[in-house]
Amino acid sequence: MGRTSTLGIALGLAAYGLFCVHDAAIKWLVVTTPVWQILFFRSATVLVGTIAIGGRPLLRRSVTTPLKRAMAGRAAMMLTAWLCFYTASRSLPLGQLLTLYFVAPLVITVMAARLLKEQVTRARWIAVTIGFVGVLCASDPFGVTASLPTLLVLAAAVMWGYGIVLMRRIARQESSLLQMLFSNAIFMVATGVATAFTWHTPSGIELPLLLAVGVFGGLAQFSVFEAARLVPASVLATVEYSALLWAFLLGYAVWHDIPVPAVLVGAGLIVAAGVLLVVSERRRSF
């Protein structure tokens, strides 16, 4: 149990790190390429890779699984969450956007107790709360007011949180590859329709970046699906805060953004939450 929890947490950390690299590539691409087209290329790349790995057994299972509606519904909800988040990002400062979005781990923890009947220990509640306080310190959210963008990013956070809970529930019966197959197939169809009306011919530099988004996105998806299979949703919720740390590290390495003291304090709290989580989970296993 101890090794399983440690592996699940490690996969979660890897997943959110890969997502940050994926997001950095998207940040470069959106200057010239429509978001729909980026998501279409990403979904198509992941779908091709998933089918190549899973082969005919995976395709047969996609037809016979009793969870087709659950996986299709989750994929549609996650696409809606992306649309809400990207729409809100046009109007909200980054600090406010991140803080509102990171309500998701709290939502996951509450839903895990109610919907998955997971035993959310005191240590997990403390860890997820410390992590959220760290996000507050690092993101400087002051000035948040009720507005349509605020409601959109909160809606995205709730949908993402519920999506993680559904992922955990489905992972009890189906493989990560099957969940990836359904998610990316629906994403590809939905974004493909929009791409047809907003097509931008990729340049010699953009095409490799689009493929890289697909590769990093696919690895990140597989890692987070496997993490959801190995650890409780309430544990994965705290691990999600590591995305902010990855973002700061990548920002410094690529764009030479130097964190202000408040960011360092917030990062320290997030690291403390992660250490508390790992230690408490290992103690529970003995």
C-alpha positions in Angstrom: 0.0 0.0 0.0 2.8 2.4 0.8 4.6 1.8 -2.5 1.3 2.2 -4.3 0.6 5.5 -2.7 4.1 6.8 -3.3 3.9 5.7 -7.0 0.5 7.4 -7.4 1.8 10.6 -5.9 4.9 10.5 -8.1 2.8 10.0 -11.2 0.6 12.9 -10.1 3.6 15.2 -9.7 4.9 14.0 -13.1 1.5 14.6 -14.7 1.2 18.2 -13.6 4.8 18.9 -14.6 4.1 17.6 -18.1 0.9 19.6 -18.2 3.0 22.7 -17.5 5.4 22.0 -20.4 2.3 21.3 -22.5 0.7 24.7 -21.5 4.0 26.5 -22.2 4.0 25.1 -25.8 0.4 26.2 -26.1 1.3 29.7 -24.9 3.7 30.0 -27.8 1.2 28.6 -30.3 -1.9 30.7 -29.4 -0.1 33.8 -30.8 -0.7 32.5 -34.3 -2.8 29.4 -34.1 -6.5 29.1 -32.9 -7.0 27.3 -29.6 -9.5 24.9 -31.3 -6.8 23.8 -33.8 -4.2 23.3 -31.1 -6.7 21.1 -29.1 -7.6 19.2 -32.3 -4.0 18.4 -33.1 -3.4 17.4 -29.5 -6.4 15.1 -29.3 -5.6 13.5 -32.7 -2.0 12.8 -31.7 -3.0 11.3 -28.3 -5.8 9.3 -30.0 -3.5 7.8 -32.6 -0.9 6.9 -29.9 -3.6 5.3 -27.7 -4.9 3.1 -30.4 -1.4 2.1 -31.5 -0.6 1.0 -28.0 -4.0 -0.6 -27.1 -4.7 -2.1 -30.5 -7.8 -4.2 -31.3 -8.4 -5.3 -27.7 -8.8 -1.6 -26.7 -11.2 -0.9 -29.6 -13.3 -4.0 -28.7 -13.5 -2.9 -25.1 -14.6 0.6 -26.2 -17.6 -1.1 -27.8 -18.5 -3.5 -25.0 -17.8 -1.4 -21.9 -20.9 -0.6 -19.8 -19.3 2.8 -18.9 -19.5 4.4 -22.4 -22.0 7.1 -21.3 -20.0 7.9 -18.1 -16.8 8.3 -20.1 -18.4 10.3 -22.9 -20.2 12.5 -20.4 -17.0 13.2 -18.5 -15.2 14.1 -21.7 -18.0 16.6 -22.7 -17.9 18.1 -19.2 -14.1 18.5 -19.3 -14.3 20.2 -22.8 -16.9 22.6 -21.3 -14.5 23.3 -18.4 -11.7 24.2 -20.8 -14.0 26.6 -22.7 -15.0 28.3 -19.5 -11.4 28.6 -18.3 -10.0 30.0 -21.5 -12.9 32.5 -21.8 -12.3 33.7 -18.2 -8.5 33.9 -18.8 -9.1 36.7 -21.3 -10.5 39.0 -18.6 -8.9 38.0 -15.3 -5.4 38.7 -14.0 -3.3 35.5 -13.7 -3.2 35.6 -9.9 -7.0 35.8 -9.6 -7.4 33.2 -12.3 -5.1 30.6 -10.6 -6.6 31.2 -7.2 -10.1 30.7 -8.3 -9.2 27.7 -10.4 -7.4 26.1 -7.5 -10.7 25.8 -5.6 -10.8 22.5 -7.6 -8.7 20.5 -5.1 -11.1 21.5 -2.3 -14.1 20.5 -4.4 -12.4 17.2 -5.1 -11.8 16.5 -1.4 -15.4 17.2 -0.5 -16.8 15.2 -3.4 -14.5 12.3 -2.7 -16.0 11.9 0.7 -19.6 12.2 -0.5 -19.6 10.5 -3.9 -16.7 8.0 -3.6 -17.2 7.3 0.1 -13.5 7.8 0.6 -12.3 8.3 4.1 -10.7 11.7 4.0 -8.3 11.8 6.9 -7.5 14.8 9.0 -4.1 14.9 7.5 -5.5 15.1 3.9 -7.9 18.0 4.9 -4.9 19.8 6.5 -2.7 19.2 3.5 -5.3 20.4 1.0 -6.0 23.5 3.1 -2.3 24.4 3.5 -1.9 24.0 -0.2 -4.8 26.4 -0.9 -3.3 29.0 1.5 -0.1 28.6 -0.4 -1.9 29.4 -3.6 -3.4 32.5 -2.0 0.0 33.7 -1.0 1.6 33.0 -4.3 -1.1 34.3 -6.6 -2.0 37.6 -4.9 -5.8 37.2 -5.5 -6.8 40.5 -3.9 -9.4 42.4 -5.9 -11.5 39.5 -6.9 -15.1 40.6 -7.6 -18.2 38.9 -8.7 -18.4 39.0 -12.5 -19.1 36.7 -15.4 -15.4 35.7 -15.8 -15.2 34.9 -12.1 -18.2 32.7 -12.3 -16.8 31.0 -15.5 -13.5 30.0 -13.8 -15.3 28.8 -10.7 -17.6 26.7 -12.9 -14.5 25.3 -14.6 -12.9 24.5 -11.2 -16.1 22.7 -10.1 -16.3 20.7 -13.4 -12.6 19.8 -13.2 -13.0 18.7 -9.6 -16.0 16.5 -10.5 -14.1 15.2 -13.5 -11.3 14.0 -11.3 -13.9 12.2 -9.0 -15.5 10.6 -12.1 -12.0 9.6 -13.3 -11.3 7.8 -10.0 -14.7 6.1 -10.1 -14.2 4.9 -13.7 -10.6 3.8 -13.0 -12.0 1.1 -10.6 -13.4 -0.7 -13.6 -11.6 0.5 -16.8 -8.0 1.1 -17.9 -6.4 4.5 -18.3 -6.0 3.9 -22.1 -9.7 3.4 -22.5 -10.5 6.6 -20.7 -8.0 8.4 -22.9 -9.6 6.9 -26.0 -13.0 8.2 -25.1 -11.8 11.6 -24.0 -9.7 12.4 -27.0 -12.1 11.0 -29.5 -14.8 13.3 -28.3 -12.4 16.3 -28.0 -11.2 15.6 -31.5 -14.7 15.6 -33.0 -15.8 18.7 -31.2 -12.7 20.7 -31.9 -12.5 19.4 -35.4 -15.8 21.1 -36.3 -14.5 24.4 -35.0 -11.1 23.9 -36.7 -12.7 23.5 -40.1 -13.9 27.1 -39.8 -10.7 28.6 -38.3 -8.0 26.6 -40.1 -4.5 28.0 -39.9 -1.8 26.2 -42.0 1.0 25.4 -39.5 4.5 26.7 -40.4 7.7 24.7 -40.2 8.1 25.7 -36.5 4.5 25.4 -35.5 4.0 21.8 -36.7 6.7 20.3 -34.4 5.2 22.3 -31.5 1.7 21.0 -32.3 3.1 17.4 -32.2 5.0 18.2 -29.0 1.7 19.4 -27.4 0.2 16.1 -28.3 3.0 14.0 -27.0 3.3 15.9 -23.7 -0.4 16.0 -23.3 -0.7 12.3 -23.9 2.0 11.5 -21.3 0.4 13.8 -18.8 -3.1 12.3 -19.4 -1.8 8.8 -18.9 0.1 9.8 -15.7 -2.9 11.5 -14.1 -5.3 8.6 -15.1 -2.9 6.1 -13.5 -2.4 8.3 -10.5 -6.2 8.4 -10.1 -6.3 4.6 -10.2 -3.6 4.2 -7.5 -4.4 6.9 -4.9 -7.6 8.4 -3.5 -9.1 11.5 -5.1 -8.5 13.5 -2.0 -4.7 12.7 -2.2 -4.6 13.6 -5.9 -6.3 16.9 -5.0 -3.3 18.1 -2.9 -0.8 16.9 -5.5 -2.6 19.1 -8.0 -1.2 22.2 -6.2 2.2 21.2 -7.5 1.1 22.6 -10.9 1.8 26.1 -9.5 5.3 25.1 -8.5 6.0 23.7 -12.0 4.6 26.9 -13.5 7.0 29.0 -11.5 10.0 26.8 -12.3 9.2 26.8 -16.0 8.6 30.5 -16.0 12.0 31.1 -14.5 13.8 28.6 -16.8 12.2 29.8 -20.0 11.1 33.4 -19.5 13.5 34.3 -16.6 10.6 35.4 -14.4 11.9 35.9 -10.9 9.3 35.1 -8.1 8.6 37.8 -5.6 8.8 36.9 -1.9 5.1 36.2 -1.6 5.5 33.6 -4.3 8.3 31.9 -2.4 6.2 31.8 0.8 3.3 30.3 -1.1 5.6 27.8 -2.8 7.0 26.8 0.6 3.5 26.2 1.9 2.6 24.0 -1.1 5.8 22.0 -0.7 5.0 21.6 3.0 1.5 20.4 2.1 3.0 17.8 -0.2 5.5 16.6 2.3 2.8 16.3 5.0 0.7 14.3 2.5 3.5 11.8 1.6 4.5 11.3 5.2 0.9 10.8 6.4 0.1 8.3 3.6 3.2 6.3 4.3 2.4 6.1 8.0 -1.2 4.9 7.1 0.3 2.0 5.1 2.2 0.6 8.1 
